[in-house]
Amino acid sequence: MAAKRLLDEPRREPNEPDPKRIRTTPSFAAVIGEVVMLKSFHKFISTLEPLLRRVVNEEVERVLRRSAARLYREPSMQIRAAIEASTLTLSFSKKLSLPVFTGSKIEDFENSPLQIFVVDTQGGRSVPTALPYPIKVEIVAIDGDFASRDADNWSSEQFNSKIVREREGKRPLLAGDVIVTIRDGFATIADLSFTDNSSWIRSRRFRLGARVAPGSSSQQGVRIGEAMTESFMVKDHRGELYKKHHPPSLQDEVWRLEKIAKDGAFHRKLASENIHTVQDLLKLWVVDSAKLRRILGGGMSDKTWEATIKHAKTCVMGTKLYKFHGPQQYSLILNPICQVVWIIVDGQFYTIHDLTIFQKAHVEKLIREAYMQWNLLEELLDGVVNENIAFQATGDREVQYLNYHQNIARLNHDDTLIMDTFLVEVPNGVMEYGGDRSQNLTHFNPQVGNTNVYNILDYSSEGDSMPPQAYFS
């Protein structure tokens, strides 16, 4: 085989070079071309490097931001559990003063500025809590239908989805203090009002909501629950002209009371009897409730009557009192709606419980006279009356007791029969006691001669809208 390969190989001269080992020498032009190409490549790389660095940096930053956002949106289960386990929540201090009108300041039911607190609901109780750092709170309008069934169980996402924004082309729905800062556990919302009514949403009602302002850095990783008020209607400010007052004042016109419409049938009936103010109505209700009921007529149902009187009775009386100078050394101290506060007999002060049923009958007559002469009564301040009573209280108790019964005797010189348990007149003209002092005279109703003894029940402040007699406070 070796011989055969030797025979197959071509013959060449000993000095002839091997073609497989021949190396060509590059030309000068080729060398120059390679140098130019290499230089251009380095120049290209140096030009491309900053661009590549910038692209890489931007891409890295974008990936990092996306990862951070994902971590923020999807915290670990431990972090999420810690946030959801927080028992801190916001809370409005009191209910709102209703109704609410556009452009009018929103206040609580005591007509004071709204306040919002941070409370801790651990253990089922709401305890005000002062945080060691301030937090910004946003006040928002919420759809009135939200959380109507499960008012204390909602997520932040559910709460935020029910925020009501202004209608297109309108001003922001809430104006004023829409962002407040809670320090020391509470904040006051001094100026807040609606700019639009609630008639354009399906529920026709709003709620006020409060949440920690988005982006606030004061949450410290702890979720503070949102607060909501009760639902309410927001009416156009033109309706405020006909707003009912809660509570009414004595000088309010009667149509400010519930169930009495301005210029309506009841308003006209009352005006025809010179009953123009809440005070006028209450005075007649005290003195003659049956007459007041007849004036309003059968068109006012019992339920409507009770609602009107109940509202009127919440009226703030103030401290002013009135004095009526009656005959026979009698004087009455009346409150602004003609109820008896004190009875004065010869300078001595007595309450209605100190009198007998016969004296009460006489006082009833004087009350009616005082009502008819109301504009002639002497105005007093409560403090002056109390000073007189205090001065009287410093006297000798036995002398006061004797004066009291002497007054009873002196007041019986006319046809009026006045009794302690009851008094009888003996032939010498001296009044003497008779009967059992322990007798319950509330149900004692005899006739002595031509004098009637009346059965009068005291007025109770918790009585119904038509008490038996409402003369005495």
C-alpha positions in Angstrom: 0.0 0.0 0.0 2.9 2.4 0.8 4.4 1.5 -2.6 1.2 2.2 -4.4 0.8 5.7 -2.7 4.3 6.5 -3.8 3.5 5.5 -7.3 0.3 7.7 -7.3 2.1 10.8 -6.1 3.1 13.2 -8.9 6.7 13.6 -9.5 8.2 17.1 -8.8 11.7 18.4 -8.8 13.5 18.5 -5.5 13.9 22.3 -5.6 10.2 22.9 -6.5 8.2 24.4 -3.6 5.2 22.7 -2.1 2.0 24.5 -3.3 0.2 23.7 0.0 2.9 25.6 2.0 3.0 28.7 -0.3 1.8 31.9 1.6 0.9 34.9 -0.4 2.2 38.3 0.9 -0.6 40.9 1.2 -0.4 43.9 -1.0 0.2 47.4 0.3 -3.3 48.5 -0.7 -4.9 45.6 1.2 -3.0 46.6 4.3 -4.1 50.2 4.0 -7.7 49.1 3.5 -7.7 47.0 6.6 -6.3 49.8 8.7 -9.0 52.2 7.4 -11.7 49.7 8.1 -10.5 49.0 11.6 -10.3 52.7 12.4 -13.8 53.2 11.1 -15.1 50.4 13.3 -13.5 51.8 16.4 -15.0 55.2 15.6 -18.4 53.6 15.1 -18.1 51.8 18.4 -17.1 55.0 20.3 -20.1 56.8 18.8 -22.5 54.0 19.5 -21.4 53.4 23.2 -23.2 56.5 24.8 -26.4 55.7 22.9 -26.3 52.1 24.1 -25.5 53.1 27.7 -28.5 55.5 27.7 -30.9 52.9 26.2 -29.7 50.3 28.7 -30.1 52.7 31.7 -33.6 53.7 30.6 -34.6 50.1 30.2 -33.2 49.2 33.6 -35.0 52.1 35.3 -38.3 51.2 33.6 -38.0 47.6 34.8 -37.2 48.7 38.3 -40.1 51.1 38.4 -42.4 48.4 37.2 -41.2 46.0 39.8 -41.6 48.7 42.6 -45.1 49.4 41.5 -46.0 45.8 41.5 -44.6 45.4 45.0 -46.6 48.4 46.1 -49.8 47.1 44.5 -49.3 43.6 45.7 -47.7 43.7 49.2 -46.7 40.5 50.8 -49.3 38.6 52.7 -47.8 39.6 56.0 -47.7 43.4 55.1 -51.3 43.2 53.7 -52.5 41.4 56.8 -50.9 44.0 59.1 -52.6 46.8 57.1 -56.0 45.2 57.1 -55.8 44.3 60.8 -55.6 48.0 61.7 -58.5 49.1 64.0 -58.0 52.8 63.3 -60.8 54.7 61.4 -62.0 58.2 60.8 -65.3 59.3 62.3 -67.6 62.3 62.1 -68.3 63.6 65.6 -72.1 64.3 65.2 -74.9 64.0 62.8 -75.6 66.7 60.3 -78.0 69.6 60.5 -80.7 68.7 57.9 -81.8 69.6 55.4 -78.7 70.7 53.5 -78.9 73.4 50.9 -76.5 74.4 48.1 -74.2 77.2 49.0 -75.0 76.9 52.7 -72.4 75.9 55.3 -72.7 72.3 56.4 -72.9 72.0 60.2 -73.8 69.4 62.8 -77.2 69.1 64.3 -76.2 71.6 67.1 -75.4 74.2 64.4 -71.7 73.9 65.2 -68.8 73.3 62.7 -68.3 69.7 61.7 -65.4 67.8 63.4 -63.7 64.6 62.4 -61.8 62.3 64.7 -59.5 59.3 64.5 -60.9 56.5 66.6 -59.7 53.1 67.6 -62.5 50.5 67.2 -60.7 47.7 68.9 -63.0 45.7 71.2 -66.1 47.0 69.5 -65.8 50.5 71.1 -64.9 53.7 69.4 -62.2 55.5 71.4 -60.7 58.8 70.2 -57.1 58.4 69.5 -54.3 61.0 69.0 -51.7 59.9 66.5 -48.1 60.9 66.9 -48.0 62.4 63.4 -50.5 64.6 61.4 -52.5 63.2 58.6 -54.2 64.9 55.7 -57.9 64.0 55.2 -60.0 64.6 52.1 -63.7 65.3 52.3 -65.7 63.8 49.4 -69.3 63.3 48.3 -70.5 59.7 48.4 -73.5 58.2 46.6 -76.3 57.9 49.1 -77.0 54.3 48.2 -73.6 53.1 49.3 -73.3 50.9 52.4 -77.0 51.1 53.1 -77.1 47.6 54.5 -73.6 46.9 55.8 -72.5 50.3 56.8 -69.3 49.3 58.6 -67.8 46.8 56.2 -66.3 48.1 53.0 -62.9 48.2 51.4 -61.0 51.3 50.2 -61.7 50.3 46.6 -65.4 50.1 47.2 -65.4 53.4 49.0 -63.4 55.1 46.2 -65.7 53.7 43.5 -68.7 55.4 45.1 -67.2 58.9 45.2 -69.5 61.3 43.3 -67.8 63.9 41.1 -69.3 67.1 39.7 -71.4 67.1 36.5 -69.7 67.9 33.3 -69.2 71.7 33.0 -70.0 72.3 36.7 -67.9 73.5 39.5 -66.4 70.9 42.0 -69.2 69.3 43.9 -67.8 70.3 47.3 -66.3 73.7 48.0 -64.4 75.0 51.0 -62.3 72.9 53.4 -62.1 69.7 51.3 -58.6 69.0 52.7 -58.0 69.2 56.4 -55.2 68.2 58.6 -55.8 66.0 61.7 -53.6 66.9 64.6 -54.0 65.6 68.2 -56.7 63.2 66.9 -59.2 65.6 65.4 -59.8 68.4 62.8 -62.5 71.0 62.4 -64.2 71.5 59.1 -65.2 75.1 59.4 -66.3 75.9 55.9 -67.8 73.2 53.6 -70.7 73.4 51.2 -72.3 71.7 48.2 -72.3 73.6 44.9 -75.0 71.3 43.3 -78.1 69.6 44.4 -78.5 65.8 44.6 -81.5 65.4 42.2 -79.4 64.3 39.3 -78.1 61.0 40.7 -80.2 57.9 40.9 -80.5 57.7 44.7 -81.1 61.5 44.9 -79.1 61.5 48.1 -75.5 62.1 49.1 -73.3 61.2 52.1 -70.3 63.0 53.3 -67.2 60.8 53.3 -63.7 61.3 54.7 -60.6 59.4 53.7 -56.9 59.8 54.2 -55.8 62.0 51.2 -54.2 60.0 48.4 -50.4 60.3 48.3 -50.3 61.3 51.9 -47.0 60.2 53.4 -48.3 60.2 56.9 -50.1 56.8 56.8 -46.9 55.1 58.1 -48.0 51.9 56.5 -51.2 51.7 58.6 -54.7 51.8 57.0 -57.0 54.3 58.5 -60.6 53.4 57.6 -62.9 55.9 55.9 -65.8 57.8 57.6 -69.3 58.4 56.3 -72.3 60.4 57.5 -76.0 59.4 57.1 -77.5 59.9 53.7 -79.3 63.2 53.0 -80.8 65.2 50.2 -79.1 68.4 49.0 -81.7 70.9 48.0 -81.4 74.0 45.9 -80.7 77.1 48.0 -84.0 78.7 46.9 -85.7 76.1 49.1 -83.9 77.5 52.2 -86.5 80.3 52.3 -89.0 77.7 53.4 -86.7 75.8 55.7 -88.1 74.5 59.0 -86.1 75.4 62.1 -84.8 72.8 64.5 -85.3 73.9 67.2 -87.6 76.8 66.4 -87.4 80.1 68.2 -90.2 81.9 69.9 -90.3 84.6 67.3 -90.3 82.2 64.3 -93.4 82.4 62.1 -95.7 79.4 62.6 -94.9 78.0 59.1 -91.4 77.2 60.4 -93.1 74.4 62.3 -93.5 70.9 60.8 -96.6 70.2 58.8 -97.5 73.9 58.5 -96.8 75.2 55.0 -96.1 78.8 54.3 -99.3 80.4 53.0 -101.0 77.1 53.3 -104.4 76.3 54.7 -103.2 75.9 58.3 -101.1 79.0 58.1 -104.1 81.1 56.9 -106.4 79.7 59.6 -103.9 80.6 62.4 -103.3 84.0 60.9 -107.0 84.7 61.0 -106.9 84.2 64.8 -103.8 86.5 65.2 -101.6 83.5 65.8 -98.5 84.5 63.8 -95.5 83.2 65.8 -94.5 80.0 67.5 -94.9 81.8 70.8 -98.5 82.7 69.9 -99.3 79.1 69.1 -97.7 77.7 72.3 -99.5 80.2 74.5 -102.9 79.2 73.1 -101.9 75.5 73.3 -101.1 76.0 77.0 -104.3 78.0 77.9 -106.8 76.4 75.6 -105.5 73.5 73.5 -109.0 72.5 72.4 -109.5 75.9 70.9 -106.3 75.7 69.0 -107.3 72.3 67.7 -110.6 73.7 66.5 -108.9 76.5 64.7 -106.7 74.1 62.7 -109.8 72.1 61.9 -110.5 68.6 60.8 -108.1 68.9 57.8 -105.3 68.4 60.3 -105.1 64.7 61.3 -104.2 63.7 64.8 -100.8 62.5 63.6 -100.1 65.8 61.9 -101.3 67.7 65.1 -98.9 65.7 67.3 -96.0 66.3 64.9 -96.6 70.0 64.9 -96.9 70.3 68.7 -94.0 68.1 69.3 -91.8 70.3 67.1 -93.1 73.5 68.7 -92.3 72.1 72.2 -88.7 71.9 71.3 -88.6 75.7 71.2 -85.9 77.4 73.3 -87.6 79.4 76.0 -84.8 81.6 77.1 -84.6 83.3 80.6 -87.3 85.9 80.2 -90.3 85.7 82.6 -93.5 87.7 82.9 -95.4 88.9 86.0 -99.2 89.3 86.1 -100.6 91.3 89.0 -103.9 89.7 89.9 -106.5 90.7 92.5 -106.5 89.6 96.2 -102.7 89.9 96.6 -102.2 87.2 94.0 -99.4 87.6 91.4 -98.2 85.0 88.8 -94.8 84.5 87.4 -95.2 83.1 83.9 -92.8 81.7 81.4 -92.9 82.9 77.7 -95.7 80.4 76.8 -98.0 81.3 79.7 -97.1 78.4 82.0 -97.0 79.2 85.7 -93.5 79.2 87.3 -94.3 80.8 90.7 -97.4 82.0 92.5 -96.8 85.0 94.8 -99.2 85.5 97.7 -98.5 88.6 99.8 -94.9 88.5 98.8 -94.4 84.8 99.5 -93.4 82.5 96.6 -95.2 79.2 96.2 -95.1 76.5 93.6 -98.2 75.0 92.1 -97.7 71.9 94.3 -98.1 74.0 97.4 -101.7 74.9 96.4 -104.9 73.1 97.0 -107.2 72.2 94.1 -109.4 75.2 95.0 -106.4 77.6 94.8 -105.4 76.0 91.5 -108.9 76.7 90.2 -108.4 80.4 91.1 -105.0 80.4 89.5 -106.5 78.9 86.3 -108.8 81.9 86.1 -105.9 84.3 86.6 -103.9 82.5 83.8 -106.7 83.2 81.3 -106.8 86.8 82.4 -103.0 87.0 82.0 -103.3 85.5 78.5 -105.8 88.1 77.4 -103.6 90.9 78.8 -100.3 89.5 77.7 -99.0 92.8 76.2 -99.5 94.5 79.6 -97.5 92.0 81.6 -94.3 93.1 83.4 -91.2 91.5 81.9 -88.7 90.0 84.4 -85.3 88.2 84.2 -85.1 84.8 85.8 -82.2 85.9 88.0 -84.3 88.6 89.7 -87.0 86.1 90.6 -84.4 83.6 91.9 -82.8 86.3 94.1 -86.2 87.0 95.7 -86.8 83.4 96.3 -83.4 83.0 97.9 -84.0 86.0 100.2 -87.3 84.5 101.2 -85.7 81.1 101.9 -83.4 82.7 104.5 -86.4 83.6 106.8 -87.7 81.7 109.7 -89.3 78.5 108.5 -92.0 78.6 111.2 -92.9 82.2 110.3 -93.1 81.3 106.6 -95.3 78.3 107.4 -97.6 80.6 109.5 -97.7 83.3 106.8 -98.6 80.7 104.2 -101.7 79.6 106.1 -102.6 83.2 107.1 -102.5 84.0 103.4 -104.9 81.2 102.6 -107.3 82.6 105.2 -107.0 86.2 104.0 -107.6 85.2 100.4 -111.0 83.7 101.3 -112.8 87.0 102.1 -114.6 87.0 98.7 -116.8 84.3 97.2 -113.7 82.1 96.3 -113.5 79.1 98.6 -109.8 78.2 99.1 -108.9 75.1 101.1 -105.7 73.5 102.3 -107.0 70.0 102.7 -110.1 72.0 102.8 -111.1 75.1 104.8 -114.6 75.7 106.2 -116.0 78.9 107.5 -117.5 79.0 111.0 -120.0 81.6 112.1 -117.4 84.0 113.7 -115.8 84.4 110.3 -112.5 82.6 111.2 -111.3 80.1 108.7 -110.6 76.7 110.2 -109.1 73.5 108.9 -111.3 70.5 108.4 -111.0 67.1 106.9 -108.1 64.7 106.6 -104.8 66.3 105.3 -103.8 62.9 103.9 -106.8 62.9 101.6 -105.9 62.9 97.9 -107.7 65.9 96.7 -106.8 65.4 93.0 -110.0 63.3 92.8 -112.0 65.3 95.4 -114.8 67.1 93.5 -117.7 68.1 95.9 -119.8 71.2 95.8 -119.9 73.4 98.9 -122.8 75.8 98.7 -122.7 77.6 95.4 -119.0 77.1 95.0 -117.6 74.5 92.6 -114.5 72.6 93.4 -112.6 71.8 90.2 -110.6 68.7 89.4 -107.4 70.1 87.8 -104.4 67.9 86.9 -100.9 69.3 86.9 -99.1 69.7 83.6 -96.4 67.2 82.9 -93.5 68.2 80.6 -93.6 64.7 79.2 -97.3 64.8 78.5 -98.9 64.3 75.1 -99.7 67.0 72.6 -103.1 67.5 74.3 -102.5 67.4 78.1 -105.5 67.7 80.5 -104.2 71.1 81.6 -100.9 72.7 80.7 -101.0 75.8 82.9 -98.2 74.8 85.2 -94.5 74.2 84.2 
